Amino acid sequence: MSQPENDFVVVFCTAPPGEAQALAKTLVEEQLAACVNISPVRSCYIWEGKLNLDEEALLIIKTKKSRFESLKKRILMLHSYAIPEIIALPIVAGHQPYLDWMSLSD
Protein backbone atom coordinates (compact mmCIF):
# COMPACT_ATOMS: atom_id res chain seq x y z
CA MET A 1 0.00 0.00 0.00
CA SER A 2 3.02 2.31 -0.06
CA GLN A 3 2.28 5.70 -1.53
CA PRO A 4 4.92 7.89 -3.19
CA GLU A 5 5.68 10.90 -1.00
CA ASN A 6 4.77 13.35 -3.77
CA ASP A 7 1.13 12.22 -3.59
CA PHE A 8 0.73 14.34 -0.44
CA VAL A 9 0.75 18.01 0.52
CA VAL A 10 0.84 20.07 3.68
CA VAL A 11 -1.54 23.02 3.52
CA PHE A 12 -1.12 26.12 5.68
CA CYS A 13 -4.21 28.15 6.50
CA THR A 14 -4.60 30.88 9.10
CA ALA A 15 -7.95 31.60 10.70
CA PRO A 16 -9.42 33.54 13.60
CA PRO A 17 -8.80 31.51 16.77
CA GLY A 18 -12.53 31.08 17.37
CA GLU A 19 -13.06 29.48 13.94
CA ALA A 20 -10.05 27.18 13.70
CA GLN A 21 -11.37 24.17 15.59
CA ALA A 22 -14.66 24.00 13.68
CA LEU A 23 -12.83 24.39 10.37
CA ALA A 24 -10.37 21.62 11.25
CA LYS A 25 -13.15 19.27 12.39
CA THR A 26 -15.11 19.81 9.18
CA LEU A 27 -12.10 19.12 6.96
CA VAL A 28 -11.30 15.88 8.80
CA GLU A 29 -14.92 14.71 9.10
CA GLU A 30 -15.45 15.26 5.37
CA GLN A 31 -12.21 13.34 4.66
CA LEU A 32 -10.65 16.29 2.90
CA ALA A 33 -7.76 16.12 5.40
CA ALA A 34 -6.17 13.21 7.24
CA CYS A 35 -5.03 15.41 10.12
CA VAL A 36 -5.08 19.08 11.08
CA ASN A 37 -2.82 20.62 13.73
CA ILE A 38 -3.92 23.94 15.23
CA SER A 39 -1.36 26.31 16.74
CA PRO A 40 -1.64 29.90 17.96
CA VAL A 41 0.42 32.38 15.91
CA ARG A 42 0.87 36.13 15.66
CA SER A 43 0.69 37.37 12.08
CA CYS A 44 2.13 40.63 10.77
CA TYR A 45 0.80 41.86 7.43
CA ILE A 46 -0.54 44.85 5.52
CA TRP A 47 -4.25 44.76 4.67
CA GLU A 48 -6.06 47.64 2.98
CA GLY A 49 -3.03 49.89 3.51
CA LYS A 50 -2.83 49.27 7.26
CA LEU A 51 -0.18 47.34 9.18
CA ASN A 52 -1.77 44.60 11.28
CA LEU A 53 -0.36 42.40 14.04
CA ASP A 54 -3.05 39.86 14.89
CA GLU A 55 -3.51 36.72 16.96
CA GLU A 56 -4.53 33.92 14.62
CA ALA A 57 -4.62 30.14 14.55
CA LEU A 58 -2.40 28.31 12.07
CA LEU A 59 -3.95 25.17 10.64
CA ILE A 60 -1.36 22.69 9.40
CA ILE A 61 -3.38 20.39 7.16
CA LYS A 62 -2.06 17.07 5.84
CA THR A 63 -3.84 15.65 2.82
CA LYS A 64 -3.47 13.94 -0.54
CA LYS A 65 -2.60 16.18 -3.47
CA SER A 66 -5.67 14.87 -5.29
CA ARG A 67 -7.90 16.36 -2.55
CA PHE A 68 -6.37 19.85 -2.62
CA GLU A 69 -8.91 21.54 -4.91
CA SER A 70 -11.87 20.17 -2.93
CA LEU A 71 -10.16 21.15 0.33
CA LYS A 72 -9.52 24.68 -0.98
CA LYS A 73 -13.13 25.08 -2.11
CA ARG A 74 -14.40 23.93 1.29
CA ILE A 75 -12.10 26.32 3.16
CA LEU A 76 -13.30 29.18 0.96
CA MET A 77 -16.93 28.27 1.75
CA LEU A 78 -16.38 28.21 5.52
CA HIS A 79 -13.72 30.87 6.11
CA SER A 80 -14.62 34.37 7.29
CA TYR A 81 -11.64 36.14 5.67
CA ALA A 82 -12.13 37.80 2.27
CA ILE A 83 -8.82 36.29 1.12
CA PRO A 84 -7.80 33.40 3.38
CA GLU A 85 -4.27 32.04 3.36
CA ILE A 86 -4.32 28.66 1.60
CA ILE A 87 -0.82 27.53 0.67
CA ALA A 88 0.10 23.95 -0.27
CA LEU A 89 3.60 22.55 -0.09
CA PRO A 90 4.58 19.11 -1.38
CA ILE A 91 5.69 16.43 1.04
CA VAL A 92 8.99 15.31 -0.43
CA ALA A 93 9.73 12.64 2.18
CA GLY A 94 7.98 11.12 5.17
CA HIS A 95 7.58 8.20 7.51
CA GLN A 96 6.01 5.59 5.22
CA PRO A 97 3.57 4.15 7.80
CA TYR A 98 2.21 7.68 8.39
CA LEU A 99 1.84 8.27 4.65
CA ASP A 100 0.08 4.91 4.32
CA TRP A 101 -2.28 5.91 7.16
CA MET A 102 -3.09 9.16 5.30
CA SER A 103 -4.37 7.03 2.40
CA LEU A 104 -6.69 4.83 4.47
CA SER A 105 -9.80 6.84 3.68
CA ASP A 106 -9.51 6.08 -0.05
N, CA, C and O atoms as CSV, one atom per row, in Angstrom:
chain,resi,resn,atom,element,x,y,z
A,1,MET,N,N,0.815,-1.203,0.000
A,1,MET,CA,C,0.000,0.000,0.000
A,1,MET,C,C,0.853,1.260,0.000
A,1,MET,O,O,0.310,2.359,0.108
A,2,SER,N,N,2.142,1.139,-0.115
A,2,SER,CA,C,3.018,2.305,-0.056
A,2,SER,C,C,2.646,3.331,-1.102
A,2,SER,O,O,2.403,3.006,-2.264
A,3,GLN,N,N,2.605,4.574,-0.665
A,3,GLN,CA,C,2.282,5.700,-1.527
A,3,GLN,C,C,3.553,6.520,-1.754
A,3,GLN,O,O,4.321,6.729,-0.815
A,4,PRO,N,N,3.788,6.985,-2.978
A,4,PRO,CA,C,4.916,7.891,-3.186
A,4,PRO,C,C,4.706,9.165,-2.380
A,4,PRO,O,O,3.583,9.654,-2.262
A,5,GLU,N,N,5.784,9.697,-1.830
A,5,GLU,CA,C,5.679,10.900,-1.000
A,5,GLU,C,C,5.035,12.057,-1.738
A,5,GLU,O,O,4.315,12.845,-1.125
A,6,ASN,N,N,5.275,12.184,-3.044
A,6,ASN,CA,C,4.770,13.346,-3.767
A,6,ASN,C,C,3.264,13.292,-4.025
A,6,ASN,O,O,2.725,14.166,-4.704
A,7,ASP,N,N,2.582,12.282,-3.496
A,7,ASP,CA,C,1.127,12.224,-3.590
A,7,ASP,C,C,0.461,13.065,-2.501
A,7,ASP,O,O,-0.765,13.177,-2.469
A,8,PHE,N,N,1.257,13.656,-1.611
A,8,PHE,CA,C,0.730,14.337,-0.439
A,8,PHE,C,C,1.195,15.785,-0.371
A,8,PHE,O,O,2.243,16.144,-0.908
A,9,VAL,N,N,0.391,16.613,0.302
A,9,VAL,CA,C,0.748,18.008,0.523
A,9,VAL,C,C,0.453,18.385,1.973
A,9,VAL,O,O,-0.366,17.763,2.648
A,10,VAL,N,N,1.144,19.415,2.420
A,10,VAL,CA,C,0.840,20.073,3.683
A,10,VAL,C,C,0.286,21.433,3.302
A,10,VAL,O,O,0.903,22.172,2.535
A,11,VAL,N,N,-0.874,21.759,3.838
A,11,VAL,CA,C,-1.535,23.022,3.518
A,11,VAL,C,C,-1.525,23.898,4.762
A,11,VAL,O,O,-1.901,23.456,5.848
A,12,PHE,N,N,-1.093,25.138,4.595
A,12,PHE,CA,C,-1.125,26.119,5.677
A,12,PHE,C,C,-2.320,27.033,5.467
A,12,PHE,O,O,-2.569,27.518,4.363
A,13,CYS,N,N,-3.048,27.254,6.539
A,13,CYS,CA,C,-4.210,28.146,6.500
A,13,CYS,C,C,-4.305,28.845,7.851
A,13,CYS,O,O,-4.321,28.183,8.888
A,14,THR,N,N,-4.368,30.161,7.850
A,14,THR,CA,C,-4.596,30.885,9.095
A,14,THR,C,C,-6.073,31.239,9.197
A,14,THR,O,O,-6.760,31.444,8.197
A,15,ALA,N,N,-6.538,31.302,10.449
A,15,ALA,CA,C,-7.946,31.597,10.697
A,15,ALA,C,C,-8.070,32.300,12.041
A,15,ALA,O,O,-7.162,32.219,12.868
A,16,PRO,N,N,-9.185,32.988,12.267
A,16,PRO,CA,C,-9.418,33.536,13.598
A,16,PRO,C,C,-9.437,32.391,14.619
A,16,PRO,O,O,-9.981,31.323,14.334
A,17,PRO,N,N,-8.857,32.598,15.788
A,17,PRO,CA,C,-8.797,31.513,16.775
A,17,PRO,C,C,-10.147,30.863,17.071
A,17,PRO,O,O,-10.207,29.655,17.300
A,18,GLY,N,N,-11.215,31.630,17.071
A,18,GLY,CA,C,-12.527,31.083,17.367
A,18,GLY,C,C,-13.129,30.218,16.272
A,18,GLY,O,O,-14.115,29.519,16.507
A,19,GLU,N,N,-12.545,30.256,15.070
A,19,GLU,CA,C,-13.059,29.475,13.937
A,19,GLU,C,C,-12.223,28.245,13.630
A,19,GLU,O,O,-12.689,27.340,12.937
A,20,ALA,N,N,-11.008,28.198,14.128
A,20,ALA,CA,C,-10.051,27.185,13.701
A,20,ALA,C,C,-10.497,25.756,14.008
A,20,ALA,O,O,-10.385,24.875,13.156
A,21,GLN,N,N,-10.995,25.526,15.206
A,21,GLN,CA,C,-11.365,24.165,15.587
A,21,GLN,C,C,-12.515,23.631,14.731
A,21,GLN,O,O,-12.471,22.485,14.285
A,22,ALA,N,N,-13.522,24.436,14.502
A,22,ALA,CA,C,-14.656,23.997,13.679
A,22,ALA,C,C,-14.210,23.738,12.243
A,22,ALA,O,O,-14.658,22.776,11.620
A,23,LEU,N,N,-13.348,24.575,11.724
A,23,LEU,CA,C,-12.830,24.393,10.370
A,23,LEU,C,C,-12.050,23.085,10.280
A,23,LEU,O,O,-12.252,22.301,9.353
A,24,ALA,N,N,-11.166,22.850,11.237
A,24,ALA,CA,C,-10.367,21.617,11.251
A,24,ALA,C,C,-11.262,20.386,11.331
A,24,ALA,O,O,-11.066,19.423,10.589
A,25,LYS,N,N,-12.244,20.415,12.230
A,25,LYS,CA,C,-13.146,19.267,12.385
A,25,LYS,C,C,-13.901,18.975,11.095
A,25,LYS,O,O,-14.045,17.815,10.709
A,26,THR,N,N,-14.378,20.007,10.434
A,26,THR,CA,C,-15.113,19.809,9.180
A,26,THR,C,C,-14.225,19.175,8.124
A,26,THR,O,O,-14.652,18.245,7.439
A,27,LEU,N,N,-13.005,19.658,7.978
A,27,LEU,CA,C,-12.096,19.123,6.959
A,27,LEU,C,C,-11.775,17.654,7.206
A,27,LEU,O,O,-11.680,16.871,6.261
A,28,VAL,N,N,-11.609,17.277,8.473
A,28,VAL,CA,C,-11.305,15.880,8.801
A,28,VAL,C,C,-12.563,15.015,8.658
A,28,VAL,O,O,-12.509,13.934,8.072
A,29,GLU,N,N,-13.680,15.486,9.185
A,29,GLU,CA,C,-14.921,14.712,9.103
A,29,GLU,C,C,-15.341,14.456,7.657
A,29,GLU,O,O,-15.887,13.397,7.347
A,30,GLU,N,N,-15.092,15.413,6.781
A,30,GLU,CA,C,-15.449,15.260,5.370
A,30,GLU,C,C,-14.351,14.565,4.567
A,30,GLU,O,O,-14.433,14.485,3.341
A,31,GLN,N,N,-13.339,14.069,5.244
A,31,GLN,CA,C,-12.213,13.338,4.663
A,31,GLN,C,C,-11.470,14.134,3.594
A,31,GLN,O,O,-10.926,13.570,2.645
A,32,LEU,N,N,-11.458,15.443,3.765
A,32,LEU,CA,C,-10.646,16.293,2.905
A,32,LEU,C,C,-9.235,16.407,3.455
A,32,LEU,O,O,-8.313,16.773,2.726
A,33,ALA,N,N,-9.055,16.098,4.730
A,33,ALA,CA,C,-7.756,16.117,5.400
A,33,ALA,C,C,-7.636,14.881,6.271
A,33,ALA,O,O,-8.613,14.423,6.863
A,34,ALA,N,N,-6.424,14.350,6.341
A,34,ALA,CA,C,-6.174,13.214,7.235
A,34,ALA,C,C,-5.998,13.702,8.667
A,34,ALA,O,O,-6.424,13.045,9.616
A,35,CYS,N,N,-5.361,14.867,8.809
A,35,CYS,CA,C,-5.033,15.408,10.125
A,35,CYS,C,C,-4.854,16.909,10.000
A,35,CYS,O,O,-4.345,17.406,8.995
A,36,VAL,N,N,-5.280,17.628,11.038
A,36,VAL,CA,C,-5.078,19.080,11.082
A,36,VAL,C,C,-4.530,19.440,12.461
A,36,VAL,O,O,-5.154,19.143,13.480
A,37,ASN,N,N,-3.371,20.077,12.487
A,37,ASN,CA,C,-2.822,20.622,13.728
A,37,ASN,C,C,-3.229,22.089,13.808
A,37,ASN,O,O,-3.272,22.787,12.795
A,38,ILE,N,N,-3.525,22.546,15.015
A,38,ILE,CA,C,-3.921,23.938,15.227
A,38,ILE,C,C,-2.969,24.547,16.244
A,38,ILE,O,O,-2.835,24.044,17.360
A,39,SER,N,N,-2.307,25.635,15.855
A,39,SER,CA,C,-1.360,26.308,16.742
A,39,SER,C,C,-1.628,27.806,16.752
A,39,SER,O,O,-1.946,28.386,15.713
A,40,PRO,N,N,-1.503,28.443,17.924
A,40,PRO,CA,C,-1.640,29.900,17.957
A,40,PRO,C,C,-0.424,30.565,17.316
A,40,PRO,O,O,0.710,30.133,17.524
A,41,VAL,N,N,-0.665,31.609,16.541
A,41,VAL,CA,C,0.415,32.378,15.912
A,41,VAL,C,C,0.069,33.862,15.983
A,41,VAL,O,O,-1.084,34.233,16.201
A,42,ARG,N,N,1.068,34.689,15.798
A,42,ARG,CA,C,0.871,36.130,15.665
A,42,ARG,C,C,1.312,36.471,14.247
A,42,ARG,O,O,2.452,36.204,13.870
A,43,SER,N,N,0.423,37.054,13.470
A,43,SER,CA,C,0.692,37.368,12.075
A,43,SER,C,C,0.851,38.868,11.880
A,43,SER,O,O,0.085,39.665,12.422
A,44,CYS,N,N,1.852,39.235,11.103
A,44,CYS,CA,C,2.125,40.630,10.768
A,44,CYS,C,C,1.962,40.777,9.255
A,44,CYS,O,O,2.610,40.074,8.480
A,45,TYR,N,N,1.082,41.706,8.843
A,45,TYR,CA,C,0.798,41.859,7.425
A,45,TYR,C,C,0.165,43.225,7.178
A,45,TYR,O,O,-0.283,43.901,8.104
A,46,ILE,N,N,0.141,43.610,5.908
A,46,ILE,CA,C,-0.538,44.847,5.517
A,46,ILE,C,C,-1.821,44.459,4.811
A,46,ILE,O,O,-1.804,43.681,3.857
A,47,TRP,N,N,-2.933,45.003,5.282
A,47,TRP,CA,C,-4.246,44.764,4.675
A,47,TRP,C,C,-4.949,46.104,4.525
A,47,TRP,O,O,-5.097,46.855,5.490
A,48,GLU,N,N,-5.379,46.391,3.304
A,48,GLU,CA,C,-6.059,47.640,2.978
A,48,GLU,C,C,-5.248,48.852,3.439
A,48,GLU,O,O,-5.794,49.813,3.982
A,49,GLY,N,N,-3.923,48.786,3.209
A,49,GLY,CA,C,-3.033,49.891,3.509
A,49,GLY,C,C,-2.644,50.048,4.967
A,49,GLY,O,O,-1.936,50.994,5.310
A,50,LYS,N,N,-3.085,49.150,5.833
A,50,LYS,CA,C,-2.829,49.269,7.262
A,50,LYS,C,C,-2.000,48.085,7.756
A,50,LYS,O,O,-2.274,46.934,7.415
A,51,LEU,N,N,-0.986,48.386,8.562
A,51,LEU,CA,C,-0.175,47.344,9.176
A,51,LEU,C,C,-0.968,46.685,10.303
A,51,LEU,O,O,-1.503,47.363,11.180
A,52,ASN,N,N,-1.034,45.375,10.266
A,52,ASN,CA,C,-1.767,44.599,11.275
A,52,ASN,C,C,-0.833,43.626,11.969
A,52,ASN,O,O,0.077,43.079,11.347
A,53,LEU,N,N,-1.057,43.412,13.249
A,53,LEU,CA,C,-0.359,42.397,14.037
A,53,LEU,C,C,-1.454,41.694,14.838
A,53,LEU,O,O,-1.914,42.195,15.864
A,54,ASP,N,N,-1.858,40.528,14.349
A,54,ASP,CA,C,-3.045,39.862,14.893
A,54,ASP,C,C,-2.740,38.482,15.445
A,54,ASP,O,O,-1.836,37.792,14.975
A,55,GLU,N,N,-3.514,38.092,16.456
A,55,GLU,CA,C,-3.506,36.722,16.959
A,55,GLU,C,C,-4.354,35.898,16.000
A,55,GLU,O,O,-5.498,36.253,15.714
A,56,GLU,N,N,-3.802,34.811,15.510
A,56,GLU,CA,C,-4.530,33.920,14.622
A,56,GLU,C,C,-4.236,32.480,15.032
A,56,GLU,O,O,-3.404,32.227,15.903
A,57,ALA,N,N,-4.919,31.558,14.401
A,57,ALA,CA,C,-4.622,30.137,14.547
A,57,ALA,C,C,-4.060,29.663,13.216
A,57,ALA,O,O,-4.599,29.983,12.156
A,58,LEU,N,N,-2.983,28.904,13.274
A,58,LEU,CA,C,-2.402,28.311,12.072
A,58,LEU,C,C,-2.859,26.866,11.989
A,58,LEU,O,O,-2.588,26.063,12.882
A,59,LEU,N,N,-3.558,26.542,10.905
A,59,LEU,CA,C,-3.947,25.169,10.644
A,59,LEU,C,C,-2.896,24.552,9.738
A,59,LEU,O,O,-2.608,25.072,8.660
A,60,ILE,N,N,-2.330,23.450,10.179
A,60,ILE,CA,C,-1.362,22.686,9.395
A,60,ILE,C,C,-2.107,21.429,8.970
A,60,ILE,O,O,-2.346,20.523,9.768
A,61,ILE,N,N,-2.465,21.401,7.703
A,61,ILE,CA,C,-3.378,20.391,7.164
A,61,ILE,C,C,-2.595,19.400,6.311
A,61,ILE,O,O,-1.906,19.793,5.370
A,62,LYS,N,N,-2.702,18.106,6.644
A,62,LYS,CA,C,-2.062,17.070,5.841
A,62,LYS,C,C,-3.126,16.361,5.021
A,62,LYS,O,O,-4.150,15.923,5.546
A,63,THR,N,N,-2.859,16.254,3.701
A,63,THR,CA,C,-3.845,15.646,2.816
A,63,THR,C,C,-3.167,15.104,1.562
A,63,THR,O,O,-1.974,15.311,1.337
A,64,LYS,N,N,-3.957,14.408,0.758
A,64,LYS,CA,C,-3.468,13.943,-0.537
A,64,LYS,C,C,-3.563,15.094,-1.538
A,64,LYS,O,O,-4.482,15.911,-1.488
A,65,LYS,N,N,-2.601,15.135,-2.436
A,65,LYS,CA,C,-2.597,16.178,-3.467
A,65,LYS,C,C,-3.902,16.165,-4.271
A,65,LYS,O,O,-4.402,17.219,-4.663
A,66,SER,N,N,-4.439,14.994,-4.510
A,66,SER,CA,C,-5.672,14.874,-5.295
A,66,SER,C,C,-6.878,15.498,-4.596
A,66,SER,O,O,-7.895,15.745,-5.245
A,67,ARG,N,N,-6.792,15.757,-3.293
A,67,ARG,CA,C,-7.899,16.363,-2.554
A,67,ARG,C,C,-7.742,17.875,-2.399
A,67,ARG,O,O,-8.626,18.527,-1.842
A,68,PHE,N,N,-6.640,18.443,-2.878
A,68,PHE,CA,C,-6.369,19.852,-2.616
A,68,PHE,C,C,-7.468,20.780,-3.131
A,68,PHE,O,O,-7.914,21.658,-2.391
A,69,GLU,N,N,-7.911,20.616,-4.355
A,69,GLU,CA,C,-8.908,21.542,-4.910
A,69,GLU,C,C,-10.215,21.487,-4.119
A,69,GLU,O,O,-10.825,22.525,-3.863
A,70,SER,N,N,-10.649,20.294,-3.731
A,70,SER,CA,C,-11.868,20.168,-2.927
A,70,SER,C,C,-11.668,20.782,-1.547
A,70,SER,O,O,-12.567,21.437,-1.020
A,71,LEU,N,N,-10.494,20.571,-0.964
A,71,LEU,CA,C,-10.157,21.154,0.333
A,71,LEU,C,C,-10.182,22.677,0.250
A,71,LEU,O,O,-10.757,23.344,1.110
A,72,LYS,N,N,-9.554,23.221,-0.791
A,72,LYS,CA,C,-9.521,24.676,-0.980
A,72,LYS,C,C,-10.930,25.244,-1.122
A,72,LYS,O,O,-11.255,26.256,-0.500
A,73,LYS,N,N,-11.759,24.608,-1.925
A,73,LYS,CA,C,-13.133,25.079,-2.106
A,73,LYS,C,C,-13.900,25.074,-0.783
A,73,LYS,O,O,-14.662,25.998,-0.497
A,74,ARG,N,N,-13.693,24.027,0.023
A,74,ARG,CA,C,-14.405,23.932,1.294
A,74,ARG,C,C,-13.936,25.008,2.262
A,74,ARG,O,O,-14.749,25.616,2.958
A,75,ILE,N,N,-12.614,25.250,2.310
A,75,ILE,CA,C,-12.098,26.320,3.159
A,75,ILE,C,C,-12.706,27.654,2.739
A,75,ILE,O,O,-13.143,28.432,3.587
A,76,LEU,N,N,-12.735,27.917,1.448
A,76,LEU,CA,C,-13.298,29.180,0.958
A,76,LEU,C,C,-14.772,29.325,1.325
A,76,LEU,O,O,-15.235,30.439,1.569
A,77,MET,N,N,-15.513,28.226,1.370
A,77,MET,CA,C,-16.932,28.267,1.748
A,77,MET,C,C,-17.109,28.602,3.228
A,77,MET,O,O,-18.052,29.301,3.598
A,78,LEU,N,N,-16.208,28.105,4.072
A,78,LEU,CA,C,-16.375,28.211,5.522
A,78,LEU,C,C,-15.648,29.394,6.152
A,78,LEU,O,O,-16.030,29.845,7.232
A,79,HIS,N,N,-14.625,29.893,5.507
A,79,HIS,CA,C,-13.722,30.874,6.107
A,79,HIS,C,C,-14.328,32.271,6.122
A,79,HIS,O,O,-15.026,32.660,5.185
A,80,SER,N,N,-14.062,33.019,7.178
A,80,SER,CA,C,-14.618,34.375,7.286
A,80,SER,C,C,-13.759,35.447,6.621
A,80,SER,O,O,-14.239,36.557,6.393
A,81,TYR,N,N,-12.507,35.143,6.307
A,81,TYR,CA,C,-11.645,36.142,5.665
A,81,TYR,C,C,-12.017,36.311,4.200
A,81,TYR,O,O,-12.421,35.352,3.544
A,82,ALA,N,N,-11.882,37.536,3.685
A,82,ALA,CA,C,-12.128,37.801,2.267
A,82,ALA,C,C,-11.126,37.047,1.395
A,82,ALA,O,O,-11.481,36.523,0.339
A,83,ILE,N,N,-9.871,36.996,1.846
A,83,ILE,CA,C,-8.819,36.286,1.118
A,83,ILE,C,C,-8.040,35.435,2.125
A,83,ILE,O,O,-7.011,35.877,2.636
A,84,PRO,N,N,-8.515,34.225,2.414
A,84,PRO,CA,C,-7.796,33.397,3.381
A,84,PRO,C,C,-6.476,32.864,2.817
A,84,PRO,O,O,-6.329,32.642,1.615
A,85,GLU,N,N,-5.540,32.673,3.718
A,85,GLU,CA,C,-4.267,32.035,3.356
A,85,GLU,C,C,-4.534,30.554,3.131
A,85,GLU,O,O,-4.999,29.853,4.030
A,86,ILE,N,N,-4.236,30.083,1.922
A,86,ILE,CA,C,-4.316,28.658,1.596
A,86,ILE,C,C,-3.098,28.363,0.739
A,86,ILE,O,O,-3.082,28.656,-0.456
A,87,ILE,N,N,-2.079,27.782,1.356
A,87,ILE,CA,C,-0.816,27.531,0.673
A,87,ILE,C,C,-0.469,26.059,0.824
A,87,ILE,O,O,-0.399,25.548,1.942
A,88,ALA,N,N,-0.249,25.372,-0.296
A,88,ALA,CA,C,0.097,23.952,-0.267
A,88,ALA,C,C,1.569,23.761,-0.624
A,88,ALA,O,O,2.084,24.355,-1.571
A,89,LEU,N,N,2.219,22.922,0.157
A,89,LEU,CA,C,3.605,22.551,-0.095
A,89,LEU,C,C,3.682,21.040,-0.255
A,89,LEU,O,O,3.017,20.311,0.481
A,90,PRO,N,N,4.479,20.555,-1.201
A,90,PRO,CA,C,4.577,19.110,-1.383
A,90,PRO,C,C,5.326,18.449,-0.225
A,90,PRO,O,O,6.241,19.033,0.355
A,91,ILE,N,N,4.925,17.242,0.092
A,91,ILE,CA,C,5.687,16.431,1.043
A,91,ILE,C,C,6.689,15.656,0.207
A,91,ILE,O,O,6.306,14.802,-0.593
A,92,VAL,N,N,7.957,15.945,0.385
A,92,VAL,CA,C,8.993,15.310,-0.429
A,92,VAL,C,C,9.541,14.040,0.203
A,92,VAL,O,O,10.167,13.228,-0.479
A,93,ALA,N,N,9.313,13.862,1.498
A,93,ALA,CA,C,9.726,12.644,2.180
A,93,ALA,C,C,8.914,12.535,3.456
A,93,ALA,O,O,8.457,13.543,3.996
A,94,GLY,N,N,8.734,11.315,3.937
A,94,GLY,CA,C,7.980,11.124,5.169
A,94,GLY,C,C,8.096,9.706,5.677
A,94,GLY,O,O,8.605,8.816,4.995
A,95,HIS,N,N,7.616,9.518,6.884
A,95,HIS,CA,C,7.581,8.197,7.512
A,95,HIS,C,C,6.516,7.381,6.790
A,95,HIS,O,O,5.331,7.709,6.859
A,96,GLN,N,N,6.922,6.329,6.106
A,96,GLN,CA,C,6.011,5.594,5.225
A,96,GLN,C,C,4.747,5.093,5.923
A,96,GLN,O,O,3.668,5.194,5.339
A,97,PRO,N,N,4.826,4.557,7.148
A,97,PRO,CA,C,3.574,4.146,7.803
A,97,PRO,C,C,2.589,5.308,7.995
A,97,PRO,O,O,1.377,5.107,7.913
A,98,TYR,N,N,3.095,6.512,8.249
A,98,TYR,CA,C,2.210,7.677,8.386
A,98,TYR,C,C,1.572,8.019,7.039
A,98,TYR,O,O,0.376,8.301,6.964
A,99,LEU,N,N,2.380,7.990,5.978
A,99,LEU,CA,C,1.843,8.273,4.648
A,99,LEU,C,C,0.811,7.226,4.254
A,99,LEU,O,O,-0.204,7.557,3.639
A,100,ASP,N,N,1.059,5.964,4.601
A,100,ASP,CA,C,0.081,4.907,4.322
A,100,ASP,C,C,-1.215,5.182,5.087
A,100,ASP,O,O,-2.308,5.024,4.542
A,101,TRP,N,N,-1.090,5.590,6.340
A,101,TRP,CA,C,-2.277,5.913,7.157
A,101,TRP,C,C,-3.085,7.037,6.506
A,101,TRP,O,O,-4.315,6.997,6.508
A,102,MET,N,N,-2.393,8.042,5.948
A,102,MET,CA,C,-3.092,9.158,5.301
A,102,MET,C,C,-3.943,8.691,4.126
A,102,MET,O,O,-4.885,9.383,3.737
A,103,SER,N,N,-3.635,7.554,3.565
A,103,SER,CA,C,-4.371,7.033,2.401
A,103,SER,C,C,-5.508,6.106,2.774
A,103,SER,O,O,-6.224,5.635,1.890
A,104,LEU,N,N,-5.698,5.828,4.055
A,104,LEU,CA,C,-6.685,4.834,4.473
A,104,LEU,C,C,-8.111,5.183,4.086
A,104,LEU,O,O,-8.935,4.288,3.898
A,105,SER,N,N,-8.414,6.457,3.965
A,105,SER,CA,C,-9.802,6.844,3.676
A,105,SER,C,C,-10.147,6.720,2.192
A,105,SER,O,O,-11.271,7.028,1.794
A,106,ASP,N,N,-9.211,6.281,1.383
A,106,ASP,CA,C,-9.505,6.083,-0.052
A,106,ASP,C,C,-10.401,4.883,-0.270
A,106,ASP,O,O,-10.748,4.570,-1.409
